[in-house]
Amino acid sequence: ADPKTSTCRVRWEVLKPPYAGGDIQLLWDLSRALRAAAATVQEHGKLAKRPSSGLLALGARGVARAVQNGEAEAVLCCVEGVPAVLVQHVPVMCALRGIPVAMLAATPLAMLQCIQPLLSLAKPRIYPGGIVAIALTKGCSEHPKLAALVKEWRTSLPPVQLPFLIPGAGLPELPPAPKLPSPARRGKRVG
């Protein structure tokens, strides 16, 4: 059987920009919401050592940890220039826990540029190759634009198809099996 056409293969939709060289709308929306969150943090003077620590989980390992611990609200992963083995487990983990996940046709550097407004508030960790995955955590509920973004993504992102799970509507009913004729009875055996 061909693994690309197998019915037992986990499938997800990769979201692409509307035109070549364009930005993906999800990254643009996230960048705007993070700018608003960064402005709020600067106004109130609540600058943590790492301002992203309460809002974002970064990298494949950080995202996986946030999903496992129940902290993730929504997840974004890039697939351009990233080996599939690094991110293929993330959509499955998110789907099993009901967390919206978007696989983006973006590079890790585009993901890094998206969260730059928040990272520039404090001495950032250096990410030379960019960021493969971002999880918005429960701390986002304190910022109205981020909370609205997570709420919108819950309804608009395409679901991950996991063929090994029973659908929410239950198993489809199969037609009743045809009755087989009963075997012919032979006369009583006398012993």
C-alpha positions in Angstrom: 0.0 0.0 0.0 1.2 3.5 -0.8 1.7 5.5 2.4 0.6 8.7 0.8 -2.8 7.4 -0.2 -3.4 5.1 2.8 -6.6 5.5 4.7 -4.8 4.9 8.0 -2.5 7.9 7.6 -2.9 11.0 9.8 -3.8 14.0 7.6 -3.7 17.7 8.1 -4.1 20.7 5.8 -1.1 23.0 5.3 -2.3 26.6 5.2 -0.6 28.6 2.4 -0.4 32.3 1.6 -3.0 33.6 -0.9 -0.3 34.5 -3.4 3.4 33.6 -3.8 5.6 35.5 -1.5 2.7 36.7 0.6 2.2 36.4 4.4 0.0 33.9 5.9 -3.0 35.6 7.5 -2.6 33.7 10.8 0.9 34.9 11.3 -0.1 38.5 10.5 -3.0 38.3 13.0 -0.7 36.8 15.7 1.9 39.5 15.1 -0.7 42.3 15.6 -2.1 40.7 18.7 1.4 40.2 20.2 2.2 43.9 19.4 -0.9 44.9 21.4 0.1 42.5 24.3 3.7 44.0 24.3 2.3 47.5 24.5 0.1 46.5 27.4 3.1 44.9 29.2 5.1 48.1 28.6 2.3 50.4 29.9 1.7 48.5 33.1 5.4 48.0 33.7 5.0 44.3 34.3 8.0 43.1 32.5 9.0 39.6 33.4 12.5 38.2 32.9 11.0 36.5 29.8 7.8 38.2 28.8 6.8 35.3 26.5 6.9 32.9 29.4 3.2 33.4 30.3 1.9 33.8 26.8 3.9 31.5 24.5 5.7 28.2 24.4 8.4 28.2 21.7 10.0 25.4 19.8 8.8 21.8 19.2 9.9 20.6 22.6 8.3 23.6 24.4 5.0 23.2 22.5 4.9 19.5 23.1 5.4 20.1 26.8 2.7 22.8 26.9 0.2 20.5 25.1 1.0 17.6 27.5 0.6 19.8 30.6 -2.7 21.3 29.4 -1.3 24.8 29.1 -1.6 25.2 25.3 -4.7 27.0 23.9 -3.7 27.0 20.2 -0.6 25.8 18.2 1.1 27.0 15.0 3.8 24.8 13.3 5.8 25.6 10.2 6.6 23.0 7.6 8.8 24.9 5.1 12.4 23.9 5.4 11.7 21.7 8.5 12.1 17.9 8.5 8.7 16.3 9.0 10.0 14.2 11.8 10.4 17.3 14.0 6.8 18.3 13.9 4.7 15.3 12.8 3.8 14.5 16.4 2.4 17.9 17.2 -0.8 17.8 15.2 -1.6 14.3 16.6 -1.1 15.5 20.2 -3.2 18.6 19.6 -6.0 16.6 17.9 -6.2 14.1 20.8 -6.5 17.0 23.3 -8.9 19.1 21.2 -6.4 22.0 20.7 -6.6 23.9 17.5 -3.5 23.5 15.4 -2.4 25.1 12.1 0.4 23.7 10.0 1.7 26.7 8.0 3.6 26.9 4.8 6.1 29.3 6.5 9.7 29.1 7.4 11.1 29.1 11.0 12.4 32.6 10.4 9.0 33.9 9.5 7.6 32.4 12.7 10.5 34.2 14.6 9.7 37.5 13.0 6.0 37.1 13.9 6.8 36.9 17.7 9.6 39.5 17.6 7.5 42.3 19.1 7.2 40.3 22.3 10.8 39.0 22.4 12.2 42.5 21.9 10.9 43.6 25.4 13.6 41.7 27.3 16.9 40.1 26.5 15.7 37.4 24.2 17.1 33.9 23.8 18.9 33.6 20.6 17.1 31.5 17.9 19.5 31.4 15.0 17.5 29.2 12.8 14.1 30.5 13.8 11.2 28.8 15.6 9.5 25.6 14.4 6.4 25.8 16.6 4.5 28.3 18.8 1.9 27.5 21.3 -0.4 30.2 22.8 -0.8 29.3 26.4 -3.5 30.0 29.0 -1.8 33.3 29.9 -3.2 34.7 26.6 -6.6 35.0 28.2 -5.4 38.1 30.1 -4.9 39.9 26.8 -8.1 40.6 24.9 -6.7 40.5 21.4 -4.9 37.2 22.0 -7.9 35.7 23.7 -10.1 36.7 20.7 -7.5 35.2 18.3 -7.6 31.9 20.1 -11.4 31.9 20.1 -11.4 32.6 16.3 -8.9 29.9 15.6 -11.0 27.3 17.5 -13.8 27.7 15.0 -11.8 28.4 11.8 -8.8 26.1 11.7 -9.3 22.8 9.7 -9.3 19.7 11.9 -6.6 17.1 11.9 -7.9 13.8 10.5 -7.1 10.9 12.8 -8.4 7.7 11.2 -7.7 5.5 14.2 -10.2 7.3 16.4 -14.0 6.8 16.5 -15.7 9.9 15.1 -17.7 12.1 17.5 -21.0 11.0 15.9 -20.1 7.4 16.6 -19.4 4.5 14.2 -21.5 4.4 11.0 -24.2 1.8 11.1 -23.7 -1.1 8.8 -26.5 -2.9 7.0 -27.6 -6.1 8.7 -25.8 -9.1 7.5 -27.8 -11.4 5.3 -29.1 -14.5 7.1 -27.4 -17.6 6.0 -29.5 -20.7 5.4 -29.4 -23.1 8.3 -27.6 -26.3 7.7 -29.9 -29.2 6.6 -30.8 -31.4 9.5 -30.4 -35.0 9.1 -32.4 -37.6 10.8 -31.9 -38.4 14.4 -29.0 -40.6 15.1 -29.9 -43.7 17.0 -27.2 -44.9 19.2 
